[in-house]
Amino acid sequence: MLNSSDGHPHIITAYLGGDINIESVVILNQLTGFMNRANKEISETIVWPDVSRKVRKYSPFVQYDLQKAKNIVLKVFTSE
């Protein structure tokens, strides 16, 4: 979901497709740091720079309960 070895991470594809919102991407990035890894791995220069910049610029404006977000992410990513 957050791996960018085969192109854009699936979470970004879901965001670009309108399936999730930017706030979800920001929260997942703050919890996992997947954007830093993706920035190093993705060499595409048309879509990725704009998405990366948007997530980075939007981050200070997203407020959420950190512990609740951690619990949700752990539950979603560790359930079968």
Distance bins in CASP14 RR format, pairs under 12 A and 6 or more apart:
PFRMAT RR
TARGET T0000
AUTHOR 0000-0000-0000
RMODE 2
METHOD distances of the structure
MODEL  1
1 8 0 0 0 0 0 1 0 0 0 0 0
1 9 1 0 0 1 0 0 0 0 0 0 0
1 10 1 0 1 0 0 0 0 0 0 0 0
1 11 1 0 1 0 0 0 0 0 0 0 0
1 12 0 0 0 0 0 1 0 0 0 0 0
1 13 0 0 0 0 1 0 0 0 0 0 0
1 14 0 0 0 0 1 0 0 0 0 0 0
1 15 0 0 0 0 0 1 0 0 0 0 0
1 20 0 0 0 0 0 1 0 0 0 0 0
1 24 0 0 0 0 0 1 0 0 0 0 0
1 25 0 0 0 0 0 1 0 0 0 0 0
1 28 0 0 0 0 1 0 0 0 0 0 0
1 32 0 0 0 0 1 0 0 0 0 0 0
1 34 0 0 0 0 1 0 0 0 0 0 0
1 38 0 0 0 0 0 1 0 0 0 0 0
1 73 0 0 0 0 0 1 0 0 0 0 0
1 76 0 0 0 0 1 0 0 0 0 0 0
1 77 1 0 0 1 0 0 0 0 0 0 0
2 8 0 0 0 0 0 1 0 0 0 0 0
2 9 1 0 1 0 0 0 0 0 0 0 0
2 10 1 0 0 1 0 0 0 0 0 0 0
2 11 1 0 1 0 0 0 0 0 0 0 0
2 12 0 0 0 0 1 0 0 0 0 0 0
2 13 0 0 0 0 0 1 0 0 0 0 0
2 14 0 0 0 0 0 1 0 0 0 0 0
2 25 0 0 0 0 0 1 0 0 0 0 0
2 28 1 0 0 1 0 0 0 0 0 0 0
2 29 0 0 0 0 1 0 0 0 0 0 0
2 31 0 0 0 0 1 0 0 0 0 0 0
2 32 1 0 1 0 0 0 0 0 0 0 0
2 33 0 0 0 0 1 0 0 0 0 0 0
2 34 1 0 1 0 0 0 0 0 0 0 0
2 35 0 0 0 0 1 0 0 0 0 0 0
2 36 0 0 0 0 0 1 0 0 0 0 0
2 37 0 0 0 0 1 0 0 0 0 0 0
2 38 0 0 0 0 1 0 0 0 0 0 0
2 41 0 0 0 0 0 1 0 0 0 0 0
2 73 0 0 0 0 0 1 0 0 0 0 0
2 76 0 0 0 0 0 1 0 0 0 0 0
2 77 0 0 0 0 1 0 0 0 0 0 0
3 9 1 0 0 1 0 0 0 0 0 0 0
3 10 1 0 0 1 0 0 0 0 0 0 0
3 11 0 0 0 0 1 0 0 0 0 0 0
3 12 0 0 0 0 0 1 0 0 0 0 0
3 13 0 0 0 0 0 1 0 0 0 0 0
3 32 0 0 0 0 0 1 0 0 0 0 0
3 34 0 0 0 0 1 0 0 0 0 0 0
3 37 0 0 0 0 1 0 0 0 0 0 0
3 38 0 0 0 0 1 0 0 0 0 0 0
3 41 0 0 0 0 1 0 0 0 0 0 0
3 42 0 0 0 0 0 1 0 0 0 0 0
4 10 0 0 0 0 1 0 0 0 0 0 0
4 11 0 0 0 0 1 0 0 0 0 0 0
4 12 0 0 0 0 1 0 0 0 0 0 0
4 13 0 0 0 0 0 1 0 0 0 0 0
4 32 0 0 0 0 0 1 0 0 0 0 0
4 33 0 0 0 0 0 1 0 0 0 0 0
4 34 1 0 0 1 0 0 0 0 0 0 0
4 35 0 0 0 0 1 0 0 0 0 0 0
4 36 0 0 0 0 0 1 0 0 0 0 0
4 37 1 0 0 1 0 0 0 0 0 0 0
4 38 1 1 0 0 0 0 0 0 0 0 0
4 39 0 0 0 0 1 0 0 0 0 0 0
4 40 0 0 0 0 1 0 0 0 0 0 0
4 41 1 0 1 0 0 0 0 0 0 0 0
4 42 1 0 1 0 0 0 0 0 0 0 0
4 43 0 0 0 0 0 1 0 0 0 0 0
4 44 0 0 0 0 0 1 0 0 0 0 0
4 48 0 0 0 0 1 0 0 0 0 0 0
4 51 0 0 0 0 0 1 0 0 0 0 0
4 52 0 0 0 0 0 1 0 0 0 0 0
5 34 0 0 0 0 0 1 0 0 0 0 0
5 37 0 0 0 0 1 0 0 0 0 0 0
5 38 0 0 0 0 1 0 0 0 0 0 0
5 40 0 0 0 0 0 1 0 0 0 0 0
5 41 1 0 0 1 0 0 0 0 0 0 0
5 42 0 0 0 0 1 0 0 0 0 0 0
6 13 0 0 0 0 0 1 0 0 0 0 0
6 38 0 0 0 0 0 1 0 0 0 0 0
6 41 0 0 0 0 1 0 0 0 0 0 0
6 42 0 0 0 0 0 1 0 0 0 0 0
6 44 0 0 0 0 0 1 0 0 0 0 0
7 13 0 0 0 0 1 0 0 0 0 0 0
7 38 0 0 0 0 1 0 0 0 0 0 0
7 41 1 0 0 1 0 0 0 0 0 0 0
7 42 1 0 0 1 0 0 0 0 0 0 0
7 43 0 0 0 0 1 0 0 0 0 0 0
7 44 1 0 0 1 0 0 0 0 0 0 0
7 47 0 0 0 0 0 1 0 0 0 0 0
7 48 0 0 0 0 1 0 0 0 0 0 0
8 14 0 0 0 0 1 0 0 0 0 0 0
8 15 0 0 0 0 1 0 0 0 0 0 0
8 16 1 0 0 1 0 0 0 0 0 0 0
8 17 0 0 0 0 0 1 0 0 0 0 0
8 25 0 0 0 0 0 1 0 0 0 0 0
8 34 0 0 0 0 0 1 0 0 0 0 0
8 35 0 0 0 0 0 1 0 0 0 0 0
8 38 1 0 0 1 0 0 0 0 0 0 0
8 39 0 0 0 0 0 1 0 0 0 0 0
8 41 0 0 0 0 0 1 0 0 0 0 0
8 42 1 0 0 1 0 0 0 0 0 0 0
8 43 0 0 0 0 0 1 0 0 0 0 0
8 44 1 0 0 1 0 0 0 0 0 0 0
8 46 0 0 0 0 0 1 0 0 0 0 0
8 47 1 0 0 1 0 0 0 0 0 0 0
8 48 1 0 0 1 0 0 0 0 0 0 0
8 49 0 0 0 0 0 1 0 0 0 0 0
8 50 0 0 0 0 0 1 0 0 0 0 0
8 51 1 0 0 1 0 0 0 0 0 0 0
8 52 0 0 0 0 0 1 0 0 0 0 0
9 15 0 0 0 0 1 0 0 0 0 0 0
9 16 0 0 0 0 0 1 0 0 0 0 0
9 20 0 0 0 0 0 1 0 0 0 0 0
9 25 0 0 0 0 1 0 0 0 0 0 0
9 28 0 0 0 0 1 0 0 0 0 0 0
9 29 0 0 0 0 1 0 0 0 0 0 0
9 32 0 0 0 0 0 1 0 0 0 0 0
9 33 0 0 0 0 0 1 0 0 0 0 0
9 34 1 0 0 1 0 0 0 0 0 0 0
9 35 0 0 0 0 1 0 0 0 0 0 0
9 36 0 0 0 0 0 1 0 0 0 0 0
9 37 0 0 0 0 1 0 0 0 0 0 0
9 38 1 0 1 0 0 0 0 0 0 0 0
9 39 0 0 0 0 0 1 0 0 0 0 0
9 41 0 0 0 0 1 0 0 0 0 0 0
9 42 0 0 0 0 1 0 0 0 0 0 0
9 48 0 0 0 0 0 1 0 0 0 0 0
9 51 0 0 0 0 1 0 0 0 0 0 0
9 52 0 0 0 0 0 1 0 0 0 0 0
9 55 0 0 0 0 0 1 0 0 0 0 0
10 16 0 0 0 0 0 1 0 0 0 0 0
10 17 0 0 0 0 0 1 0 0 0 0 0
10 19 0 0 0 0 0 1 0 0 0 0 0
10 20 0 0 0 0 0 1 0 0 0 0 0
10 25 0 0 0 0 0 1 0 0 0 0 0
10 28 0 0 0 0 0 1 0 0 0 0 0
10 34 0 0 0 0 0 1 0 0 0 0 0
10 38 0 0 0 0 0 1 0 0 0 0 0
11 17 0 0 0 0 0 1 0 0 0 0 0
11 18 0 0 0 0 0 1 0 0 0 0 0
11 19 0 0 0 0 1 0 0 0 0 0 0
11 20 1 0 0 1 0 0 0 0 0 0 0
11 21 0 0 0 0 0 1 0 0 0 0 0
11 22 0 0 0 0 0 1 0 0 0 0 0
11 24 1 0 0 1 0 0 0 0 0 0 0
11 25 1 0 0 1 0 0 0 0 0 0 0
11 26 0 0 0 0 0 1 0 0 0 0 0
11 27 0 0 0 0 0 1 0 0 0 0 0
11 28 1 0 0 1 0 0 0 0 0 0 0
11 29 0 0 0 0 1 0 0 0 0 0 0
11 31 0 0 0 0 0 1 0 0 0 0 0
11 32 0 0 0 0 1 0 0 0 0 0 0
11 33 0 0 0 0 0 1 0 0 0 0 0
11 34 1 0 0 1 0 0 0 0 0 0 0
11 35 0 0 0 0 1 0 0 0 0 0 0
11 38 0 0 0 0 1 0 0 0 0 0 0
11 51 0 0 0 0 0 1 0 0 0 0 0
11 55 0 0 0 0 0 1 0 0 0 0 0
11 73 0 0 0 0 0 1 0 0 0 0 0
11 76 0 0 0 0 0 1 0 0 0 0 0
11 77 0 0 0 0 0 1 0 0 0 0 0
12 18 0 0 0 0 0 1 0 0 0 0 0
12 19 0 0 0 0 0 1 0 0 0 0 0
12 20 0 0 0 0 1 0 0 0 0 0 0
12 22 0 0 0 0 0 1 0 0 0 0 0
12 24 0 0 0 0 0 1 0 0 0 0 0
12 25 1 0 0 1 0 0 0 0 0 0 0
12 26 0 0 0 0 0 1 0 0 0 0 0
12 28 0 0 0 0 0 1 0 0 0 0 0
12 29 0 0 0 0 0 1 0 0 0 0 0
12 34 0 0 0 0 1 0 0 0 0 0 0
12 35 0 0 0 0 1 0 0 0 0 0 0
12 38 1 0 0 1 0 0 0 0 0 0 0
12 39 0 0 0 0 0 1 0 0 0 0 0
12 42 0 0 0 0 1 0 0 0 0 0 0
12 44 0 0 0 0 0 1 0 0 0 0 0
12 47 0 0 0 0 1 0 0 0 0 0 0
12 48 0 0 0 0 1 0 0 0 0 0 0
12 50 0 0 0 0 0 1 0 0 0 0 0
12 51 1 0 1 0 0 0 0 0 0 0 0
12 52 0 0 0 0 1 0 0 0 0 0 0
12 54 0 0 0 0 0 1 0 0 0 0 0
12 55 0 0 0 0 1 0 0 0 0 0 0
13 19 0 0 0 0 1 0 0 0 0 0 0
13 20 0 0 0 0 1 0 0 0 0 0 0
13 25 0 0 0 0 0 1 0 0 0 0 0
13 38 0 0 0 0 0 1 0 0 0 0 0
13 47 0 0 0 0 0 1 0 0 0 0 0
13 48 0 0 0 0 0 1 0 0 0 0 0
13 51 0 0 0 0 0 1 0 0 0 0 0
14 20 1 0 1 0 0 0 0 0 0 0 0
14 21 0 0 0 0 1 0 0 0 0 0 0
14 22 0 0 0 0 0 1 0 0 0 0 0
14 24 0 0 0 0 1 0 0 0 0 0 0
14 25 0 0 0 0 1 0 0 0 0 0 0
14 28 0 0 0 0 0 1 0 0 0 0 0
14 51 0 0 0 0 0 1 0 0 0 0 0
15 21 1 0 0 1 0 0 0 0 0 0 0
15 22 1 0 0 1 0 0 0 0 0 0 0
15 23 0 0 0 0 0 1 0 0 0 0 0
15 24 1 0 0 1 0 0 0 0 0 0 0
15 25 1 0 1 0 0 0 0 0 0 0 0
15 26 0 0 0 0 0 1 0 0 0 0 0
15 27 0 0 0 0 0 1 0 0 0 0 0
15 28 0 0 0 0 1 0 0 0 0 0 0
15 29 0 0 0 0 0 1 0 0 0 0 0
15 35 0 0 0 0 0 1 0 0 0 0 0
15 47 0 0 0 0 0 1 0 0 0 0 0
15 50 0 0 0 0 0 1 0 0 0 0 0
15 51 1 0 0 1 0 0 0 0 0 0 0
15 52 0 0 0 0 0 1 0 0 0 0 0
15 54 0 0 0 0 1 0 0 0 0 0 0
15 55 0 0 0 0 1 0 0 0 0 0 0
15 58 0 0 0 0 0 1 0 0 0 0 0
16 22 0 0 0 0 0 1 0 0 0 0 0
16 25 0 0 0 0 1 0 0 0 0 0 0
16 46 0 0 0 0 0 1 0 0 0 0 0
16 47 1 0 0 1 0 0 0 0 0 0 0
16 48 0 0 0 0 0 1 0 0 0 0 0
16 50 0 0 0 0 0 1 0 0 0 0 0
16 51 1 0 0 1 0 0 0 0 0 0 0
16 54 0 0 0 0 0 1 0 0 0 0 0
16 55 0 0 0 0 0 1 0 0 0 0 0
17 25 0 0 0 0 0 1 0 0 0 0 0
17 47 0 0 0 0 0 1 0 0 0 0 0
17 51 0 0 0 0 0 1 0 0 0 0 0
18 24 0 0 0 0 0 1 0 0 0 0 0
18 25 0 0 0 0 0 1 0 0 0 0 0
19 25 0 0 0 0 0 1 0 0 0 0 0
20 26 0 0 0 0 0 1 0 0 0 0 0
20 27 0 0 0 0 0 1 0 0 0 0 0
20 28 0 0 0 0 1 0 0 0 0 0 0
20 76 0 0 0 0 0 1 0 0 0 0 0
21 27 0 0 0 0 1 0 0 0 0 0 0
21 28 0 0 0 0 0 1 0 0 0 0 0
21 54 0 0 0 0 0 1 0 0 0 0 0
21 55 0 0 0 0 0 1 0 0 0 0 0
21 58 0 0 0 0 0 1 0 0 0 0 0
21 62 0 0 0 0 0 1 0 0 0 0 0
22 28 0 0 0 0 0 1 0 0 0 0 0
22 29 0 0 0 0 0 1 0 0 0 0 0
22 51 0 0 0 0 1 0 0 0 0 0 0
22 53 0 0 0 0 0 1 0 0 0 0 0
22 54 1 0 0 1 0 0 0 0 0 0 0
22 55 1 0 0 1 0 0 0 0 0 0 0
22 56 0 0 0 0 0 1 0 0 0 0 0
22 57 0 0 0 0 0 1 0 0 0 0 0
22 58 1 0 1 0 0 0 0 0 0 0 0
22 59 0 0 0 0 1 0 0 0 0 0 0
22 61 0 0 0 0 1 0 0 0 0 0 0
22 62 0 0 0 0 1 0 0 0 0 0 0
23 29 0 0 0 0 0 1 0 0 0 0 0
23 30 0 0 0 0 0 1 0 0 0 0 0
23 54 0 0 0 0 0 1 0 0 0 0 0
23 55 0 0 0 0 0 1 0 0 0 0 0
23 58 1 0 0 1 0 0 0 0 0 0 0
23 59 0 0 0 0 1 0 0 0 0 0 0
23 61 0 0 0 0 1 0 0 0 0 0 0
23 62 1 0 1 0 0 0 0 0 0 0 0
23 63 0 0 0 0 1 0 0 0 0 0 0
23 64 1 0 0 1 0 0 0 0 0 0 0
23 69 0 0 0 0 0 1 0 0 0 0 0
24 30 0 0 0 0 0 1 0 0 0 0 0
24 31 0 0 0 0 0 1 0 0 0 0 0
24 55 0 0 0 0 0 1 0 0 0 0 0
24 58 0 0 0 0 0 1 0 0 0 0 0
24 62 0 0 0 0 1 0 0 0 0 0 0
24 64 0 0 0 0 1 0 0 0 0 0 0
24 69 0 0 0 0 1 0 0 0 0 0 0
24 72 0 0 0 0 0 1 0 0 0 0 0
24 73 0 0 0 0 0 1 0 0 0 0 0
24 76 0 0 0 0 0 1 0 0 0 0 0
25 31 0 0 0 0 0 1 0 0 0 0 0
25 32 0 0 0 0 0 1 0 0 0 0 0
25 33 0 0 0 0 0 1 0 0 0 0 0
25 34 0 0 0 0 1 0 0 0 0 0 0
25 35 0 0 0 0 1 0 0 0 0 0 0
25 38 0 0 0 0 0 1 0 0 0 0 0
25 51 0 0 0 0 1 0 0 0 0 0 0
25 52 0 0 0 0 0 1 0 0 0 0 0
25 54 0 0 0 0 1 0 0 0 0 0 0
25 55 1 0 1 0 0 0 0 0 0 0 0
25 56 0 0 0 0 0 1 0 0 0 0 0
25 58 0 0 0 0 1 0 0 0 0 0 0
25 59 0 0 0 0 1 0 0 0 0 0 0
25 62 0 0 0 0 1 0 0 0 0 0 0
26 32 0 0 0 0 0 1 0 0 0 0 0
26 33 0 0 0 0 0 1 0 0 0 0 0
26 34 0 0 0 0 0 1 0 0 0 0 0
26 35 0 0 0 0 1 0 0 0 0 0 0
26 51 0 0 0 0 0 1 0 0 0 0 0
26 52 0 0 0 0 0 1 0 0 0 0 0
26 54 0 0 0 0 1 0 0 0 0 0 0
26 55 1 0 1 0 0 0 0 0 0 0 0
26 56 0 0 0 0 1 0 0 0 0 0 0
26 57 0 0 0 0 1 0 0 0 0 0 0
26 58 1 0 1 0 0 0 0 0 0 0 0
26 59 1 0 1 0 0 0 0 0 0 0 0
26 60 0 0 0 0 1 0 0 0 0 0 0
26 61 0 0 0 0 1 0 0 0 0 0 0
26 62 1 0 1 0 0 0 0 0 0 0 0
26 63 0 0 0 0 0 1 0 0 0 0 0
26 64 0 0 0 0 1 0 0 0 0 0 0
26 69 0 0 0 0 0 1 0 0 0 0 0
27 33 0 0 0 0 0 1 0 0 0 0 0
27 34 0 0 0 0 0 1 0 0 0 0 0
27 35 0 0 0 0 0 1 0 0 0 0 0
27 55 0 0 0 0 0 1 0 0 0 0 0
27 58 0 0 0 0 0 1 0 0 0 0 0
27 59 0 0 0 0 1 0 0 0 0 0 0
27 61 0 0 0 0 0 1 0 0 0 0 0
27 62 1 0 0 1 0 0 0 0 0 0 0
27 63 0 0 0 0 0 1 0 0 0 0 0
27 64 1 0 1 0 0 0 0 0 0 0 0
27 65 0 0 0 0 0 1 0 0 0 0 0
27 66 0 0 0 0 1 0 0 0 0 0 0
27 68 0 0 0 0 0 1 0 0 0 0 0
27 69 1 0 1 0 0 0 0 0 0 0 0
27 70 0 0 0 0 1 0 0 0 0 0 0
27 72 0 0 0 0 1 0 0 0 0 0 0
27 73 1 0 0 1 0 0 0 0 0 0 0
27 76 0 0 0 0 0 1 0 0 0 0 0
28 34 1 0 0 1 0 0 0 0 0 0 0
28 35 0 0 0 0 1 0 0 0 0 0 0
28 38 0 0 0 0 0 1 0 0 0 0 0
28 55 0 0 0 0 1 0 0 0 0 0 0
28 59 0 0 0 0 0 1 0 0 0 0 0
28 62 0 0 0 0 0 1 0 0 0 0 0
28 64 0 0 0 0 0 1 0 0 0 0 0
28 69 0 0 0 0 1 0 0 0 0 0 0
28 70 0 0 0 0 0 1 0 0 0 0 0
28 72 0 0 0 0 0 1 0 0 0 0 0
28 73 1 0 0 1 0 0 0 0 0 0 0
28 76 0 0 0 0 1 0 0 0 0 0 0
28 77 0 0 0 0 1 0 0 0 0 0 0
29 35 1 0 1 0 0 0 0 0 0 0 0
29 36 0 0 0 0 1 0 0 0 0 0 0
29 37 0 0 0 0 0 1 0 0 0 0 0
29 38 0 0 0 0 1 0 0 0 0 0 0
29 39 0 0 0 0 0 1 0 0 0 0 0
29 51 0 0 0 0 0 1 0 0 0 0 0
29 52 0 0 0 0 1 0 0 0 0 0 0
29 54 0 0 0 0 0 1 0 0 0 0 0
29 55 1 0 1 0 0 0 0 0 0 0 0
29 56 0 0 0 0 1 0 0 0 0 0 0
29 58 0 0 0 0 1 0 0 0 0 0 0
29 59 1 0 0 1 0 0 0 0 0 0 0
29 62 0 0 0 0 1 0 0 0 0 0 0
29 69 0 0 0 0 0 1 0 0 0 0 0
29 73 0 0 0 0 0 1 0 0 0 0 0
30 36 0 0 0 0 0 1 0 0 0 0 0
30 55 0 0 0 0 1 0 0 0 0 0 0
30 56 0 0 0 0 0 1 0 0 0 0 0
30 58 0 0 0 0 0 1 0 0 0 0 0
30 59 1 0 0 1 0 0 0 0 0 0 0
30 60 0 0 0 0 0 1 0 0 0 0 0
30 62 1 0 0 1 0 0 0 0 0 0 0
30 63 0 0 0 0 0 1 0 0 0 0 0
30 64 0 0 0 0 1 0 0 0 0 0 0
30 66 0 0 0 0 1 0 0 0 0 0 0
30 69 0 0 0 0 1 0 0 0 0 0 0
30 70 0 0 0 0 0 1 0 0 0 0 0
30 73 0 0 0 0 0 1 0 0 0 0 0
31 59 0 0 0 0 0 1 0 0 0 0 0
31 62 0 0 0 0 0 1 0 0 0 0 0
31 64 0 0 0 0 1 0 0 0 0 0 0
31 66 0 0 0 0 1 0 0 0 0 0 0
31 67 0 0 0 0 0 1 0 0 0 0 0
31 68 0 0 0 0 0 1 0 0 0 0 0
31 69 1 0 0 1 0 0 0 0 0 0 0
31 70 1 0 0 1 0 0 0 0 0 0 0
31 71 0 0 0 0 0 1 0 0 0 0 0
31 72 0 0 0 0 1 0 0 0 0 0 0
31 73 1 0 1 0 0 0 0 0 0 0 0
31 74 0 0 0 0 1 0 0 0 0 0 0
31 76 0 0 0 0 0 1 0 0 0 0 0
31 77 0 0 0 0 0 1 0 0 0 0 0
32 38 0 0 0 0 0 1 0 0 0 0 0
32 69 0 0 0 0 0 1 0 0 0 0 0
32 70 0 0 0 0 0 1 0 0 0 0 0
32 73 1 0 0 1 0 0 0 0 0 0 0
32 74 0 0 0 0 0 1 0 0 0 0 0
32 77 0 0 0 0 1 0 0 0 0 0 0
33 39 0 0 0 0 0 1 0 0 0 0 0
33 40 0 0 0 0 0 1 0 0 0 0 0
33 52 0 0 0 0 0 1 0 0 0 0 0
33 55 0 0 0 0 0 1 0 0 0 0 0
33 56 0 0 0 0 0 1 0 0 0 0 0
33 59 0 0 0 0 0 1 0 0 0 0 0
33 73 0 0 0 0 0 1 0 0 0 0 0
34 40 0 0 0 0 0 1 0 0 0 0 0
34 41 0 0 0 0 0 1 0 0 0 0 0
34 42 0 0 0 0 0 1 0 0 0 0 0
34 52 0 0 0 0 0 1 0 0 0 0 0
34 55 0 0 0 0 1 0 0 0 0 0 0
34 73 0 0 0 0 0 1 0 0 0 0 0
34 77 0 0 0 0 0 1 0 0 0 0 0
35 41 0 0 0 0 0 1 0 0 0 0 0
35 42 0 0 0 0 1 0 0 0 0 0 0
35 48 0 0 0 0 0 1 0 0 0 0 0
35 49 0 0 0 0 0 1 0 0 0 0 0
35 51 0 0 0 0 1 0 0 0 0 0 0
35 52 1 0 0 1 0 0 0 0 0 0 0
35 53 0 0 0 0 0 1 0 0 0 0 0
35 54 0 0 0 0 0 1 0 0 0 0 0
35 55 1 0 1 0 0 0 0 0 0 0 0
35 56 1 0 0 1 0 0 0 0 0 0 0
35 57 0 0 0 0 0 1 0 0 0 0 0
35 58 0 0 0 0 0 1 0 0 0 0 0
35 59 0 0 0 0 1 0 0 0 0 0 0
36 42 0 0 0 0 0 1 0 0 0 0 0
36 52 0 0 0 0 1 0 0 0 0 0 0
36 55 0 0 0 0 0 1 0 0 0 0 0
36 56 0 0 0 0 0 1 0 0 0 0 0
37 52 0 0 0 0 0 1 0 0 0 0 0
38 44 0 0 0 0 0 1 0 0 0 0 0
38 47 0 0 0 0 0 1 0 0 0 0 0
38 48 1 0 0 1 0 0 0 0 0 0 0
38 49 0 0 0 0 0 1 0 0 0 0 0
38 51 0 0 0 0 1 0 0 0 0 0 0
38 52 1 0 0 1 0 0 0 0 0 0 0
38 55 0 0 0 0 1 0 0 0 0 0 0
38 56 0 0 0 0 0 1 0 0 0 0 0
39 48 0 0 0 0 1 0 0 0 0 0 0
39 49 0 0 0 0 1 0 0 0 0 0 0
39 51 0 0 0 0 0 1 0 0 0 0 0
39 52 1 0 1 0 0 0 0 0 0 0 0
39 53 0 0 0 0 0 1 0 0 0 0 0
39 55 0 0 0 0 0 1 0 0 0 0 0
39 56 0 0 0 0 1 0 0 0 0 0 0
40 48 0 0 0 0 0 1 0 0 0 0 0
40 52 0 0 0 0 0 1 0 0 0 0 0
41 48 0 0 0 0 1 0 0 0 0 0 0
41 52 0 0 0 0 0 1 0 0 0 0 0
42 48 1 0 1 0 0 0 0 0 0 0 0
42 49 0 0 0 0 1 0 0 0 0 0 0
42 51 0 0 0 0 1 0 0 0 0 0 0
42 52 0 0 0 0 1 0 0 0 0 0 0
43 49 0 0 0 0 0 1 0 0 0 0 0
44 50 0 0 0 0 0 1 0 0 0 0 0
44 51 0 0 0 0 0 1 0 0 0 0 0
44 52 0 0 0 0 0 1 0 0 0 0 0
45 51 0 0 0 0 0 1 0 0 0 0 0
45 52 0 0 0 0 0 1 0 0 0 0 0
47 53 0 0 0 0 0 1 0 0 0 0 0
47 54 0 0 0 0 0 1 0 0 0 0 0
48 54 0 0 0 0 0 1 0 0 0 0 0
48 55 0 0 0 0 0 1 0 0 0 0 0
49 55 0 0 0 0 0 1 0 0 0 0 0
49 56 0 0 0 0 0 1 0 0 0 0 0
50 56 0 0 0 0 0 1 0 0 0 0 0
50 57 0 0 0 0 0 1 0 0 0 0 0
51 57 0 0 0 0 0 1 0 0 0 0 0
51 58 0 0 0 0 0 1 0 0 0 0 0
52 58 0 0 0 0 0 1 0 0 0 0 0
52 59 0 0 0 0 0 1 0 0 0 0 0
53 59 0 0 0 0 0 1 0 0 0 0 0
54 61 0 0 0 0 0 1 0 0 0 0 0
55 61 0 0 0 0 0 1 0 0 0 0 0
55 62 0 0 0 0 1 0 0 0 0 0 0
56 62 0 0 0 0 0 1 0 0 0 0 0
62 69 0 0 0 0 0 1 0 0 0 0 0
63 69 0 0 0 0 0 1 0 0 0 0 0
64 70 0 0 0 0 0 1 0 0 0 0 0
64 71 0 0 0 0 0 1 0 0 0 0 0
64 72 0 0 0 0 1 0 0 0 0 0 0
64 73 0 0 0 0 0 1 0 0 0 0 0
65 71 0 0 0 0 1 0 0 0 0 0 0
65 72 0 0 0 0 1 0 0 0 0 0 0
66 72 0 0 0 0 0 1 0 0 0 0 0
66 73 0 0 0 0 0 1 0 0 0 0 0
67 73 0 0 0 0 0 1 0 0 0 0 0
67 74 0 0 0 0 0 1 0 0 0 0 0
68 74 0 0 0 0 0 1 0 0 0 0 0
68 75 0 0 0 0 0 1 0 0 0 0 0
69 75 0 0 0 0 0 1 0 0 0 0 0
69 76 0 0 0 0 0 1 0 0 0 0 0
70 76 0 0 0 0 0 1 0 0 0 0 0
70 77 0 0 0 0 0 1 0 0 0 0 0
70 78 0 0 0 0 0 1 0 0 0 0 0
71 77 0 0 0 0 0 1 0 0 0 0 0
71 78 0 0 0 0 0 1 0 0 0 0 0
72 78 0 0 0 0 0 1 0 0 0 0 0
72 79 0 0 0 0 0 1 0 0 0 0 0
73 79 0 0 0 0 0 1 0 0 0 0 0
END
